[in-house]
Amino acid sequence: MNPVVLRTVARMMTPVLLLLSLVLLVRGHNAPGGGFVGGLMTASALILYLIAYDVETVRRLVRVSPVALLALGLLVSLGSGLLPMARGRPFLTGLWTQVPAPWGHHIKLGTPLLFDLGVYLVVVGATLGFILAIEEGEEAEADEDRERGET
């Protein structure tokens, strides 16, 4: 495939895939989807960008270390389980609240969505970390092969 076409498709599709991943994340506690599927969709969007460009471009796009995303996700998931304990309920019991929306209805938010957000961050961090490490290893190997060929 022509790199110009691939890069154009990647630039156009990455925002669409990221938006779809957020929809999957938010709908996940009431319908199919959730943090795991949304996280995989985000990782897929970033892998598409990696195929079209390179590791450094993806790292600049993400701006956060995959390990930091993973750690933040673990903390958010743990926090969603500890919040009910602070109110005298068992670990990971669902707590719900309603937030008024501008159009007159209420939006129900709860700890299951917070847990899904943590899973989302863990999946994105772990998947992106693995893929970037593999790609960087292949680039380093290619560099070593080039150096051996030159000497």
SULGINOR-V548063 format. One record per residue. RES is the residue in three letters. SS is DSSP state (H for helix, E for strand, - for the rest). NEAR is the number of other ideal C-beta (glycine too) atoms within 8 Angstrom. Layout:
res->RES ss->SS near->NEAR
res->RES ss->SS near->NEAR
This chain:
res->MET ss->- near->4
res->ASN ss->- near->5
res->PRO ss->H near->7
res->VAL ss->H near->6
res->VAL ss->H near->8
res->LEU ss->H near->11
res->ARG ss->H near->10
res->THR ss->H near->8
res->VAL ss->H near->9
res->ALA ss->H near->13
res->ARG ss->H near->8
res->MET ss->H near->8
res->MET ss->H near->10
res->THR ss->H near->12
res->PRO ss->H near->7
res->VAL ss->H near->8
res->LEU ss->H near->13
res->LEU ss->H near->11
res->LEU ss->H near->8
res->LEU ss->H near->9
res->SER ss->H near->14
res->LEU ss->H near->9
res->VAL ss->H near->10
res->LEU ss->H near->13
res->LEU ss->H near->15
res->VAL ss->H near->7
res->ARG ss->H near->10
res->GLY ss->- near->15
res->HIS ss->- near->8
res->ASN ss->- near->4
res->ALA ss->- near->5
res->PRO ss->- near->6
res->GLY ss->- near->10
res->GLY ss->- near->12
res->GLY ss->H near->16
res->PHE ss->H near->9
res->VAL ss->H near->11
res->GLY ss->H near->18
res->GLY ss->H near->17
res->LEU ss->H near->10
res->MET ss->H near->13
res->THR ss->H near->14
res->ALA ss->H near->13
res->SER ss->H near->9
res->ALA ss->H near->13
res->LEU ss->H near->15
res->ILE ss->H near->9
res->LEU ss->H near->12
res->TYR ss->H near->13
res->LEU ss->H near->14
res->ILE ss->H near->8
res->ALA ss->H near->11
res->TYR ss->- near->9
res->ASP ss->- near->6
res->VAL ss->H near->10
res->GLU ss->H near->6
res->THR ss->H near->10
res->VAL ss->H near->14
res->ARG ss->H near->9
res->ARG ss->H near->7
res->LEU ss->H near->8
res->VAL ss->H near->9
res->ARG ss->- near->5
res->VAL ss->- near->6
res->SER ss->- near->5
res->PRO ss->H near->13
res->VAL ss->H near->8
res->ALA ss->H near->9
res->LEU ss->H near->14
res->LEU ss->H near->13
res->ALA ss->H near->9
res->LEU ss->H near->10
res->GLY ss->H near->17
res->LEU ss->H near->10
res->LEU ss->H near->9
res->VAL ss->H near->13
res->SER ss->H near->13
res->LEU ss->H near->9
res->GLY ss->H near->10
res->SER ss->H near->14
res->GLY ss->H near->12
res->LEU ss->H near->9
res->LEU ss->H near->11
res->PRO ss->H near->14
res->MET ss->H near->10
res->ALA ss->H near->6
res->ARG ss->- near->7
res->GLY ss->- near->4
res->ARG ss->- near->7
res->PRO ss->- near->6
res->PHE ss->- near->7
res->LEU ss->- near->9
res->THR ss->- near->8
res->GLY ss->- near->8
res->LEU ss->- near->10
res->TRP ss->E near->8
res->THR ss->E near->7
res->GLN ss->E near->8
res->VAL ss->E near->7
res->PRO ss->E near->5
res->ALA ss->- near->8
res->PRO ss->- near->3
res->TRP ss->- near->4
res->GLY ss->- near->4
res->HIS ss->- near->5
res->HIS ss->E near->7
res->ILE ss->E near->8
res->LYS ss->E near->7
res->LEU ss->E near->8
res->GLY ss->E near->11
res->THR ss->H near->14
res->PRO ss->H near->9
res->LEU ss->H near->11
res->LEU ss->H near->13
res->PHE ss->H near->14
res->ASP ss->H near->14
res->LEU ss->H near->13
res->GLY ss->H near->17
res->VAL ss->H near->14
res->TYR ss->H near->16
res->LEU ss->H near->15
res->VAL ss->H near->15
res->VAL ss->H near->16
res->VAL ss->H near->15
res->GLY ss->H near->16
res->ALA ss->H near->10
res->THR ss->H near->11
res->LEU ss->H near->14
res->GLY ss->H near->11
res->PHE ss->H near->8
res->ILE ss->H near->12
res->LEU ss->H near->13
res->ALA ss->H near->8
res->ILE ss->H near->8
res->GLU ss->H near->10
res->GLU ss->H near->9
res->GLY ss->H near->8
res->GLU ss->H near->8
res->GLU ss->H near->9
res->ALA ss->H near->8
res->GLU ss->H near->8
res->ALA ss->H near->8
res->ASP ss->H near->8
res->GLU ss->H near->8
res->ASP ss->H near->8
res->ARG ss->H near->8
res->GLU ss->H near->8
res->ARG ss->H near->7
res->GLY ss->H near->6
res->GLU ss->H near->5
res->THR ss->- near->4
